[in-house]
Amino acid sequence: MERRRILLTKEEIDKRVKDLAREVSRKYAGEEVLVIGVLKGAWIFMADLVRAMDIEIECDFVRVASYGGRTETSGQVCLLYWPGIDFAGKKVLVVDDIVDTGLTSVFLRKRFLEEGAVSVEFCVLLDKPSRRKTDFKPDYVGFTIPDHFVVGYGMDFNERYRNLPHVEVYKE
């Protein structure tokens, strides 16, 4: 496979993740937050983020799908895994790799609130507002990017390229 164009270097990502961790830690100082990672794309970002936080946290994951083996979302959010924990009274911080249409984020926010969470905020590595189909805005954003399909740093195409330490523009 030919090399793709690097959009964000490992060093840029590392610095921004630490900045985000400081922001989140300031916001939740003295409180406990339930950090929920969106599998599979956010696991590397979430691991780096929570290790850089200095607050009390509990961690778990959800797993949703809307892409399958394509570079365009189907527009349908399919819930594949939901944690068996009590969300009542909890402050939830959802950590996701990327927000484009916003459909998954809107779906998750609604579901966490229905399960009794008192607040739901989103921390995303990448934001693609040009693709938004909802009025969703993440609370914490690592980088705003143009409309490219990207891989690396946990993000994949057909389960490949998650292990890249940077973010690249994917070309078929």
Secondary structure, 3 states (H helix, E strand, C coil): CCCCCEEECHHHHHHHHHHHHHHHHHHCCCCEEEEEEEECCCHHHHHHHHHHCCCEEEEEEEEEECCCCCCCCCCCCEEEECCCCCCCCCEEEEEEEEECCCHHHHHHHHHHHHCCCCEEEEEEEEECHHHCCCCCCCCEEEEECCCCCEEECCECECCECCCCCCEEECCC
